[in-house]
């Protein structure tokens, strides 16, 4: 969890309150999913795969 917060948000998780930590983790997970979906679409387009909806 700490690594996701650090890498995606550039925030030191040790300085966050429990509520801030939970919010930061949620944002980091969302960003990671967004990034991975975009990467999958890019790779599919580059190598002729069909774009998956959803």
N, CA and C atoms as a LAMMPS dump frame, in Angstrom:
ITEM: TIMESTEP
0
ITEM: NUMBER OF ATOMS
162
ITEM: BOX BOUNDS ff ff ff
-5.0000000000000000e+02 5.0000000000000000e+02
-5.0000000000000000e+02 5.0000000000000000e+02
-5.0000000000000000e+02 5.0000000000000000e+02
ITEM: ATOMS id mol type element x y z
1 1 1 N 0.823 -1.185 0
2 1 2 C 0 0 0
3 1 3 C 0.871 1.254 0
4 2 1 N 1.893 1.242 0.837
5 2 2 C 2.77 2.417 0.911
6 2 3 C 3.429 2.707 -0.428
7 3 1 N 3.868 1.655 -1.114
8 3 2 C 4.542 1.837 -2.4
9 3 3 C 3.601 2.449 -3.436
10 4 1 N 2.351 2.018 -3.455
11 4 2 C 1.387 2.584 -4.399
12 4 3 C 1.151 4.059 -4.12
13 5 1 N 1.024 4.41 -2.854
14 5 2 C 0.802 5.812 -2.49
15 5 3 C 2.005 6.653 -2.882
16 6 1 N 3.197 6.164 -2.577
17 6 2 C 4.412 6.912 -2.91
18 6 3 C 4.555 7.093 -4.424
19 7 1 N 4.401 6.01 -5.164
20 7 2 C 4.663 6.073 -6.604
21 7 3 C 3.581 6.813 -7.374
22 8 1 N 2.331 6.628 -7.012
23 8 2 C 1.243 7.248 -7.769
24 8 3 C 0.921 8.663 -7.323
25 9 1 N 1.139 8.978 -6.054
26 9 2 C 0.745 10.29 -5.548
27 9 3 C 1.928 11.147 -5.108
28 10 1 N 3.098 10.546 -4.946
29 10 2 C 4.257 11.306 -4.512
30 10 3 C 4.136 11.814 -3.087
31 11 1 N 3.444 11.056 -2.247
32 11 2 C 3.2 11.449 -0.865
33 11 3 C 3.864 10.44 0.059
34 12 1 N 4.434 10.925 1.15
35 12 2 C 5.001 10.036 2.161
36 12 3 C 3.854 9.519 3.037
37 13 1 N 3.521 8.237 2.95
38 13 2 C 2.378 7.708 3.695
39 13 3 C 2.56 7.754 5.212
40 14 1 N 3.796 7.859 5.681
41 14 2 C 4.046 7.902 7.12
42 14 3 C 3.538 9.193 7.759
43 15 1 N 3.291 10.21 6.95
44 15 2 C 2.856 11.502 7.479
45 15 3 C 1.334 11.654 7.469
46 16 1 N 0.625 10.649 6.981
47 16 2 C -0.828 10.76 6.815
48 16 3 C -1.579 10.235 8.038
49 17 1 N -2.73 10.869 8.293
50 17 2 C -3.631 10.347 9.312
51 17 3 C -4.297 9.093 8.747
52 18 1 N -4.939 8.295 9.589
53 18 2 C -5.611 7.099 9.06
54 18 3 C -6.64 7.413 7.964
55 19 1 N -7.387 8.485 8.105
56 19 2 C -8.366 8.851 7.085
57 19 3 C -7.668 9.288 5.798
58 20 1 N -6.639 10.11 5.916
59 20 2 C -5.886 10.544 4.74
60 20 3 C -5.223 9.359 4.048
61 21 1 N -4.726 8.416 4.841
62 21 2 C -4.091 7.22 4.295
63 21 3 C -5.095 6.414 3.474
64 22 1 N -6.293 6.218 4.021
65 22 2 C -7.33 5.463 3.311
66 22 3 C -7.707 6.162 2.01
67 23 1 N -7.854 7.478 2.054
68 23 2 C -8.196 8.224 0.84
69 23 3 C -7.07 8.147 -0.193
70 24 1 N -5.838 8.286 0.265
71 24 2 C -4.696 8.224 -0.639
72 24 3 C -4.58 6.835 -1.273
73 25 1 N -4.805 5.8 -0.492
74 25 2 C -4.733 4.438 -1.016
75 25 3 C -5.814 4.225 -2.079
76 26 1 N -7.017 4.715 -1.806
77 26 2 C -8.109 4.591 -2.774
78 26 3 C -7.752 5.299 -4.078
79 27 1 N -7.201 6.495 -3.983
80 27 2 C -6.795 7.237 -5.18
81 27 3 C -5.673 6.521 -5.927
82 28 1 N -4.723 5.985 -5.196
83 28 2 C -3.599 5.287 -5.83
84 28 3 C -4.07 4.034 -6.561
85 29 1 N -5.004 3.301 -5.965
86 29 2 C -5.561 2.109 -6.621
87 29 3 C -6.307 2.499 -7.891
88 30 1 N -7.091 3.572 -7.825
89 30 2 C -7.832 4.034 -9.002
90 30 3 C -6.852 4.414 -10.116
91 31 1 N -5.821 5.179 -9.774
92 31 2 C -4.838 5.585 -10.778
93 31 3 C -4.125 4.393 -11.396
94 32 1 N -3.784 3.422 -10.58
95 32 2 C -3.102 2.228 -11.09
96 32 3 C -4 1.475 -12.073
97 33 1 N -5.268 1.323 -11.739
98 33 2 C -6.209 0.668 -12.645
99 33 3 C -6.372 1.433 -13.946
100 34 1 N -6.474 2.758 -13.847
101 34 2 C -6.596 3.613 -15.021
102 34 3 C -5.383 3.455 -15.933
103 35 1 N -4.213 3.481 -15.328
104 35 2 C -2.964 3.341 -16.088
105 35 3 C -2.886 1.975 -16.773
106 36 1 N -3.251 0.922 -16.055
107 36 2 C -3.177 -0.421 -16.629
108 36 3 C -4.194 -0.626 -17.751
109 37 1 N -5.399 -0.068 -17.606
110 37 2 C -6.394 -0.164 -18.683
111 37 3 C -5.894 0.547 -19.938
112 38 1 N -5.326 1.735 -19.756
113 38 2 C -4.795 2.471 -20.91
114 38 3 C -3.645 1.723 -21.566
115 39 1 N -2.787 1.14 -20.768
116 39 2 C -1.669 0.376 -21.31
117 39 3 C -2.173 -0.839 -22.086
118 40 1 N -3.189 -1.524 -21.563
119 40 2 C -3.744 -2.693 -22.251
120 40 3 C -4.352 -2.292 -23.595
121 41 1 N -5.062 -1.159 -23.621
122 41 2 C -5.645 -0.685 -24.874
123 41 3 C -4.562 -0.317 -25.884
124 42 1 N -3.512 0.323 -25.414
125 42 2 C -2.414 0.697 -26.291
126 42 3 C -1.745 -0.534 -26.883
127 43 1 N -1.461 -1.517 -26.053
128 43 2 C -0.819 -2.736 -26.543
129 43 3 C -1.721 -3.494 -27.512
130 44 1 N -3.019 -3.525 -27.218
131 44 2 C -3.951 -4.188 -28.132
132 44 3 C -3.98 -3.479 -29.48
133 45 1 N -3.957 -2.163 -29.454
134 45 2 C -3.965 -1.405 -30.702
135 45 3 C -2.662 -1.607 -31.481
136 46 1 N -1.558 -1.667 -30.76
137 46 2 C -0.264 -1.838 -31.42
138 46 3 C -0.113 -3.202 -32.051
139 47 1 N -0.672 -4.227 -31.441
140 47 2 C -0.474 -5.585 -31.914
141 47 3 C -1.719 -6.197 -32.538
142 48 1 N -2.703 -5.369 -32.873
143 48 2 C -3.852 -5.814 -33.638
144 48 3 C -4.931 -6.512 -32.84
145 49 1 N -4.913 -6.398 -31.534
146 49 2 C -5.968 -6.997 -30.736
147 49 3 C -7.23 -6.165 -30.809
148 50 1 N -8.33 -6.792 -30.492
149 50 2 C -9.595 -6.077 -30.48
150 50 3 C -9.75 -5.347 -29.163
151 51 1 N -10.304 -4.127 -29.232
152 51 2 C -10.519 -3.322 -28.049
153 51 3 C -11.691 -3.894 -27.257
154 52 1 N -11.466 -4.124 -25.98
155 52 2 C -12.493 -4.688 -25.117
156 52 3 C -13.229 -3.562 -24.418
157 53 1 N -14.556 -3.581 -24.489
158 53 2 C -15.354 -2.557 -23.817
159 53 3 C -15.548 -2.937 -22.362
160 54 1 N -15.642 -1.887 -21.517
161 54 2 C -15.965 -2.134 -20.117
162 54 3 C -14.82 -1.909 -19.302
